[in-house]
Amino acid sequence: MARDGLIVAVVASILMLCGADSANSETCDGRAVDGIRGLSNAKALADGSLAGKSKVNINIDGYGRAYHPQNGKAGALIHLCNAGEVFLPNGTHYYGSESNATCAGKFMDDFAKIKAAGWKNPKVGAIRWFGILGEDSAKVGGQVVKGVKPVEQADGSGFFVSPTTLADETVADQAVQARYVHPLRVPAAVIGNQKSLSGRGIVMGSFGVAYDPTTKRTVPFIVGDFGPRIGEATPALARSLAGLPVTDDVTRNNRYAGQVDTARVVWVFFGKSGGTAKYKESREADATAAAKAAFDKWGGEARLSCVASAL
Protein backbone atom coordinates (compact mmCIF):
# COMPACT_ATOMS: atom_id res chain seq x y z
CA MET A 1 0.00 0.00 0.00
CA ALA A 2 1.21 3.52 -0.72
CA ARG A 3 2.12 5.48 2.37
CA ASP A 4 0.75 9.00 2.71
CA GLY A 5 3.10 9.95 5.53
CA LEU A 6 6.80 10.55 5.24
CA ILE A 7 7.91 9.73 1.69
CA VAL A 8 11.58 9.00 1.80
CA ALA A 9 13.37 10.33 -1.26
CA VAL A 10 16.59 8.36 -1.17
CA VAL A 11 19.22 9.62 -3.58
CA ALA A 12 20.07 7.38 -6.51
CA SER A 13 23.60 6.47 -5.44
CA ILE A 14 23.91 5.15 -1.89
CA LEU A 15 27.11 3.62 -0.61
CA MET A 16 26.55 -0.14 -0.40
CA LEU A 17 27.44 -1.40 3.05
CA CYS A 18 27.27 -4.92 4.43
CA GLY A 19 29.10 -7.41 6.60
CA ALA A 20 32.82 -6.83 6.92
CA ASP A 21 32.68 -3.81 4.61
CA SER A 22 30.98 -1.77 7.35
CA ALA A 23 34.04 -2.09 9.56
CA ASN A 24 36.77 -1.09 7.15
CA SER A 25 38.60 2.23 7.13
CA GLU A 26 36.67 3.53 4.12
CA THR A 27 33.36 3.49 5.98
CA CYS A 28 34.63 4.34 9.48
CA ASP A 29 37.48 6.80 9.17
CA GLY A 30 37.22 10.28 7.76
CA ARG A 31 39.01 13.56 7.37
CA ALA A 32 38.86 16.20 10.06
CA VAL A 33 36.45 19.08 9.46
CA ASP A 34 36.62 22.42 11.26
CA GLY A 35 33.98 25.06 11.84
CA ILE A 36 30.91 22.89 12.47
CA ARG A 37 29.26 24.73 15.33
CA GLY A 38 28.63 22.51 18.33
CA LEU A 39 30.33 19.41 16.90
CA SER A 40 33.75 18.43 18.27
CA ASN A 41 36.12 15.94 16.60
CA ALA A 42 34.07 16.39 13.44
CA LYS A 43 34.93 14.06 10.57
CA ALA A 44 33.62 13.83 7.02
CA LEU A 45 33.22 10.18 6.04
CA ALA A 46 33.80 8.76 2.57
CA ASP A 47 30.09 8.77 1.64
CA GLY A 48 29.68 12.44 2.65
CA SER A 49 28.12 11.81 6.04
CA LEU A 50 29.39 13.80 9.01
CA ALA A 51 30.26 12.46 12.47
CA GLY A 52 31.39 14.02 15.73
CA LYS A 53 30.57 14.49 19.39
CA SER A 54 28.33 16.96 21.14
CA LYS A 55 26.05 17.58 24.10
CA VAL A 56 22.30 16.99 24.20
CA ASN A 57 20.35 20.14 25.02
CA ILE A 58 16.57 19.99 24.99
CA ASN A 59 14.68 21.87 22.28
CA ILE A 60 10.90 21.95 22.72
CA ASP A 61 10.10 24.15 19.72
CA GLY A 62 7.12 22.72 17.87
CA TYR A 63 5.16 21.94 21.03
CA GLY A 64 1.73 23.53 21.35
CA ARG A 65 2.17 24.32 25.05
CA ALA A 66 5.66 25.77 24.87
CA TYR A 67 5.01 29.54 25.14
CA HIS A 68 2.20 31.61 26.66
CA PRO A 69 2.04 35.28 27.73
CA GLN A 70 1.44 34.12 31.32
CA ASN A 71 4.27 31.59 31.22
CA GLY A 72 4.08 28.85 33.87
CA LYS A 73 0.80 30.15 35.28
CA ALA A 74 -0.86 29.07 32.04
CA GLY A 75 1.01 25.75 31.91
CA ALA A 76 3.68 26.80 29.42
CA LEU A 77 6.84 24.66 29.53
CA ILE A 78 9.23 27.43 28.49
CA HIS A 79 9.47 31.03 29.66
CA LEU A 80 8.88 33.65 26.97
CA CYS A 81 12.29 35.17 27.59
CA ASN A 82 13.86 32.17 25.82
CA ALA A 83 12.09 33.03 22.58
CA GLY A 84 12.92 36.65 21.93
CA GLU A 85 15.47 39.43 21.53
CA VAL A 86 14.42 42.93 22.60
CA PHE A 87 15.35 46.01 20.55
CA LEU A 88 15.03 49.40 22.26
CA PRO A 89 14.74 52.95 20.84
CA ASN A 90 18.20 53.90 22.09
CA GLY A 91 19.75 51.33 19.70
CA THR A 92 20.54 48.70 22.33
CA HIS A 93 19.25 45.15 22.22
CA TYR A 94 19.43 42.10 24.47
CA TYR A 95 18.33 38.47 24.64
CA GLY A 96 15.62 37.85 27.18
CA SER A 97 17.40 34.75 28.48
CA GLU A 98 20.75 36.44 29.19
CA SER A 99 20.17 36.03 32.94
CA ASN A 100 17.46 34.89 35.35
CA ALA A 101 17.00 38.45 36.56
CA THR A 102 16.59 39.75 33.01
CA CYS A 103 14.20 36.94 32.12
CA ALA A 104 11.72 37.43 34.95
CA GLY A 105 12.18 41.18 35.28
CA LYS A 106 13.38 43.45 32.48
CA PHE A 107 12.20 41.24 29.64
CA MET A 108 8.66 40.82 30.94
CA ASP A 109 8.44 44.55 31.66
CA ASP A 110 9.51 45.40 28.11
CA PHE A 111 7.23 42.66 26.73
CA ALA A 112 4.22 44.28 28.40
CA LYS A 113 5.11 47.76 27.14
CA ILE A 114 5.84 46.63 23.59
CA LYS A 115 2.62 44.59 23.43
CA ALA A 116 0.54 47.52 24.69
CA ALA A 117 2.11 49.74 22.00
CA GLY A 118 1.13 47.35 19.20
CA TRP A 119 4.40 45.35 18.93
CA LYS A 120 6.20 47.69 16.50
CA ASN A 121 6.15 51.22 17.88
CA PRO A 122 9.67 52.62 17.29
CA LYS A 123 9.31 54.89 20.36
CA VAL A 124 8.77 51.87 22.63
CA GLY A 125 10.69 49.02 21.00
CA ALA A 126 10.16 45.65 19.38
CA ILE A 127 10.95 41.98 20.00
CA ARG A 128 12.48 39.70 17.41
CA TRP A 129 10.84 36.33 18.02
CA PHE A 130 12.80 33.20 17.12
CA GLY A 131 11.15 30.48 19.27
CA ILE A 132 7.73 31.83 18.41
CA LEU A 133 6.26 32.47 14.97
CA GLY A 134 6.56 36.21 14.33
CA GLU A 135 5.04 38.38 11.64
CA ASP A 136 5.69 41.88 10.32
CA SER A 137 8.73 44.08 10.93
CA ALA A 138 9.67 47.34 12.60
CA LYS A 139 12.48 49.88 12.49
CA VAL A 140 13.74 50.54 16.01
CA GLY A 141 16.85 52.49 16.94
CA GLY A 142 17.96 52.52 13.32
CA GLN A 143 17.68 48.73 12.96
CA VAL A 144 15.10 46.75 10.98
CA VAL A 145 13.68 44.05 13.21
CA LYS A 146 11.78 41.17 11.59
CA GLY A 147 9.18 38.84 13.04
CA VAL A 148 7.95 41.27 15.71
CA LYS A 149 4.28 40.32 16.12
CA PRO A 150 3.89 36.94 17.84
CA VAL A 151 1.23 34.70 16.32
CA GLU A 152 -1.31 33.01 18.58
CA GLN A 153 -2.47 29.50 17.76
CA ALA A 154 -5.61 29.13 15.70
CA ASP A 155 -7.30 27.05 18.43
CA GLY A 156 -7.86 30.09 20.65
CA SER A 157 -5.86 28.62 23.53
CA GLY A 158 -3.84 31.80 24.00
CA PHE A 159 -0.58 29.93 23.43
CA PHE A 160 1.77 31.29 20.80
CA VAL A 161 2.67 29.23 17.74
CA SER A 162 6.00 27.49 18.26
CA PRO A 163 7.25 26.59 14.77
CA THR A 164 9.85 24.24 13.39
CA THR A 165 11.55 24.72 10.04
CA LEU A 166 10.49 21.26 8.90
CA ALA A 167 6.71 21.37 8.58
CA ASP A 168 3.73 19.79 6.89
CA GLU A 169 3.44 22.03 3.85
CA THR A 170 -0.05 20.67 3.12
CA VAL A 171 -1.28 22.61 6.18
CA ALA A 172 -1.38 26.09 4.70
CA ASP A 173 -2.30 28.02 7.85
CA GLN A 174 0.92 28.71 9.75
CA ALA A 175 -1.11 29.39 12.92
CA VAL A 176 -2.12 25.72 13.11
CA GLN A 177 0.33 24.20 15.61
CA ALA A 178 -0.10 20.68 14.22
CA ARG A 179 1.73 21.85 11.07
CA TYR A 180 5.05 21.54 12.89
CA VAL A 181 7.15 18.60 14.08
CA HIS A 182 5.82 17.37 17.44
CA PRO A 183 8.90 17.34 19.71
CA LEU A 184 7.42 15.04 22.37
CA ARG A 185 6.76 12.31 19.81
CA VAL A 186 9.30 12.68 17.00
CA PRO A 187 13.06 12.09 17.54
CA ALA A 188 14.43 15.15 15.79
CA ALA A 189 17.67 17.15 15.85
CA VAL A 190 18.68 20.76 15.31
CA ILE A 191 21.44 21.92 12.98
CA GLY A 192 23.12 25.26 12.41
CA ASN A 193 22.23 27.15 9.26
CA GLN A 194 25.66 26.69 7.66
CA LYS A 195 26.71 26.18 4.05
CA SER A 196 29.21 23.61 5.30
CA LEU A 197 26.22 21.49 6.31
CA SER A 198 23.76 22.18 3.51
CA GLY A 199 26.48 21.52 0.95
CA ARG A 200 26.71 17.99 2.32
CA GLY A 201 22.96 17.49 2.09
CA ILE A 202 22.46 17.95 5.83
CA VAL A 203 19.21 19.86 5.52
CA MET A 204 15.66 19.83 6.81
CA GLY A 205 14.20 16.35 6.44
CA SER A 206 17.56 14.59 6.19
CA PHE A 207 18.48 11.86 8.66
CA GLY A 208 21.06 10.87 11.23
CA VAL A 209 21.69 8.84 14.34
CA ALA A 210 22.76 9.66 17.90
CA TYR A 211 24.59 7.27 20.22
CA ASP A 212 25.26 7.74 23.92
CA PRO A 213 28.21 5.55 25.02
CA THR A 214 27.13 5.89 28.66
CA THR A 215 23.62 4.51 28.23
CA LYS A 216 24.61 2.35 25.22
CA ARG A 217 21.52 3.56 23.38
CA THR A 218 21.22 4.39 19.70
CA VAL A 219 18.44 6.59 18.29
CA PRO A 220 17.94 7.41 14.58
CA PHE A 221 16.48 10.88 14.02
CA ILE A 222 15.22 13.33 11.42
CA VAL A 223 16.61 16.87 11.08
CA GLY A 224 13.70 19.13 12.01
CA ASP A 225 14.88 22.64 12.80
CA PHE A 226 17.61 25.24 12.70
CA GLY A 227 19.35 26.43 15.85
CA PRO A 228 22.60 28.06 16.93
CA ARG A 229 24.54 24.78 16.80
CA ILE A 230 24.46 21.00 16.66
CA GLY A 231 23.67 19.39 20.01
CA GLU A 232 19.98 20.18 20.48
CA ALA A 233 17.36 17.44 20.46
CA THR A 234 13.63 17.09 20.93
CA PRO A 235 12.47 15.50 24.19
CA ALA A 236 11.58 12.40 22.18
CA LEU A 237 15.19 12.01 21.04
CA ALA A 238 16.79 12.96 24.36
CA ARG A 239 14.53 10.72 26.43
CA SER A 240 15.12 7.78 24.09
CA LEU A 241 18.89 8.21 24.40
CA ALA A 242 18.54 8.22 28.19
CA GLY A 243 16.35 5.11 28.24
CA LEU A 244 13.27 7.06 29.31
CA PRO A 245 9.81 6.51 27.80
CA VAL A 246 8.67 8.81 25.00
CA THR A 247 5.55 10.47 26.39
CA ASP A 248 3.22 13.43 26.02
CA ASP A 249 3.29 13.79 29.80
CA VAL A 250 6.13 16.29 29.87
CA THR A 251 5.90 18.94 32.58
CA ARG A 252 7.99 21.85 33.79
CA ASN A 253 9.52 19.47 36.33
CA ASN A 254 10.73 16.87 33.82
CA ARG A 255 11.05 18.93 30.63
CA TYR A 256 14.85 18.61 30.59
CA ALA A 257 14.97 14.87 31.27
CA GLY A 258 17.63 13.29 29.07
CA GLN A 259 19.81 16.39 28.80
CA VAL A 260 23.56 15.64 28.54
CA ASP A 261 25.87 18.44 29.65
CA THR A 262 29.15 16.98 28.35
CA ALA A 263 30.14 16.42 24.72
CA ARG A 264 30.07 12.63 24.97
CA VAL A 265 27.24 11.79 22.56
CA VAL A 266 28.16 10.64 19.05
CA TRP A 267 26.14 12.40 16.36
CA VAL A 268 26.16 11.22 12.75
CA PHE A 269 24.38 13.13 9.98
CA PHE A 270 23.93 11.04 6.83
CA GLY A 271 23.51 13.96 4.44
CA LYS A 272 23.10 13.11 0.76
CA SER A 273 23.82 9.43 1.35
CA GLY A 274 20.70 9.10 3.50
CA GLY A 275 18.17 11.02 1.43
CA THR A 276 15.46 13.34 2.70
CA ALA A 277 11.79 13.12 3.60
CA LYS A 278 8.70 15.25 3.72
CA TYR A 279 6.76 15.58 6.96
CA LYS A 280 3.05 14.92 7.40
CA GLU A 281 1.50 15.74 10.77
CA SER A 282 -1.15 13.01 10.53
CA ARG A 283 1.57 10.33 10.34
CA GLU A 284 4.07 11.37 13.02
CA ALA A 285 5.21 7.78 13.57
CA ASP A 286 6.47 7.63 9.99
CA ALA A 287 9.32 9.97 10.96
CA THR A 288 10.74 7.36 13.32
CA ALA A 289 10.33 4.58 10.77
CA ALA A 290 11.95 6.59 7.99
CA ALA A 291 14.91 7.54 10.19
CA LYS A 292 15.41 3.89 11.14
CA ALA A 293 15.32 2.85 7.48
CA ALA A 294 17.92 5.50 6.60
CA PHE A 295 20.13 4.30 9.47
CA ASP A 296 19.97 0.70 8.22
CA LYS A 297 20.89 1.80 4.68
CA TRP A 298 23.80 3.84 6.03
CA GLY A 299 25.27 0.77 7.73
CA GLY A 300 23.38 0.30 10.98
CA GLU A 301 24.84 -0.64 14.35
CA ALA A 302 27.98 -2.27 12.93
CA ARG A 303 29.10 0.84 11.10
CA LEU A 304 28.10 3.13 13.95
CA SER A 305 30.23 1.17 16.38
CA CYS A 306 33.20 1.48 14.06
CA VAL A 307 32.66 5.22 13.48
CA ALA A 308 32.24 5.90 17.19
CA SER A 309 35.49 4.12 18.04
CA ALA A 310 37.33 6.26 15.48
CA LEU A 311 36.26 9.59 16.98
PEJO-V902657 format. One record per backbone hydrogen bond with DSSP energy under -0.5 kcal/mol. NH is the residue of the N-H (numbers start at 1). CO is the residue of the C=O. Records with the same first field share a line. If there is no record, write none. Layout:
NH = CO ; CO
This chain:
8 = 6
9 = 276
10 = 8
14 = 12
17 = 15
21 = 18
22 = 19
23 = 20
24 = 21
27 = 24
28 = 24
29 = 25
31 = 44
33 = 42
37 = 35
39 = 36
40 = 38 ; 53
43 = 51
44 = 31
45 = 43 ; 49
46 = 26 ; 29
48 = 45
50 = 269
51 = 43
52 = 267
53 = 40
54 = 265
56 = 260
57 = 231
59 = 233
63 = 60
66 = 63
69 = 158
71 = 68
73 = 70
74 = 71
75 = 72
76 = 71
77 = 65
78 = 66
82 = 79
83 = 80
84 = 81
85 = 128
86 = 94
87 = 126
88 = 92
91 = 88
94 = 86
96 = 84
97 = 81
98 = 95
103 = 99
104 = 100
105 = 101
106 = 101
107 = 102
108 = 103
109 = 105
110 = 106
111 = 107
112 = 108
113 = 109
114 = 110
115 = 111
116 = 112
117 = 113
118 = 115
119 = 114
122 = 120
124 = 121
125 = 121
126 = 87
128 = 85
129 = 127 ; 147
130 = 83
131 = 83
132 = 83
133 = 161
135 = 149
138 = 145
140 = 138 ; 143
143 = 140
145 = 138 ; 143
146 = 144
147 = 136
148 = 135 ; 136
149 = 135
150 = 148
151 = 133
153 = 159
154 = 175
156 = 153
160 = 67
161 = 151
163 = 161
166 = 224
168 = 179
169 = 167
171 = 168
172 = 170
174 = 172
176 = 173
177 = 175
179 = 176
180 = 177
181 = 166
183 = 181
185 = 182
186 = 182
187 = 185
188 = 186
189 = 222
190 = 232
191 = 225
193 = 227
194 = 192
197 = 194
198 = 194
199 = 195
200 = 197
201 = 198
202 = 197
203 = 201
205 = 223
206 = 203
207 = 275
208 = 221
209 = 268
210 = 219
211 = 266
212 = 217
213 = 211
216 = 212
217 = 212
219 = 210
221 = 208
222 = 187
223 = 206
224 = 189 ; 222
225 = 189
227 = 191
230 = 37
231 = 190
233 = 57
234 = 188
236 = 183
238 = 234
239 = 235
240 = 236
241 = 237
242 = 238
243 = 239 ; 240
244 = 239
247 = 245
250 = 248
251 = 249
255 = 251
257 = 254
259 = 256
260 = 56
264 = 262
265 = 54 ; 262
266 = 211
267 = 52 ; 265
268 = 209
269 = 50
270 = 207 ; 268
271 = 207
272 = 200
273 = 270
274 = 271
275 = 271 ; 272
276 = 9
277 = 205
278 = 7
279 = 167
283 = 280
284 = 281
286 = 283
287 = 284
288 = 284
289 = 285
290 = 286
291 = 287
292 = 288
293 = 289
294 = 290
295 = 291
296 = 292
297 = 293
298 = 294
299 = 295
300 = 295
303 = 299
304 = 300
305 = 301
306 = 302
307 = 303
308 = 304
309 = 305
310 = 306 ; 307
311 = 307 ; 308
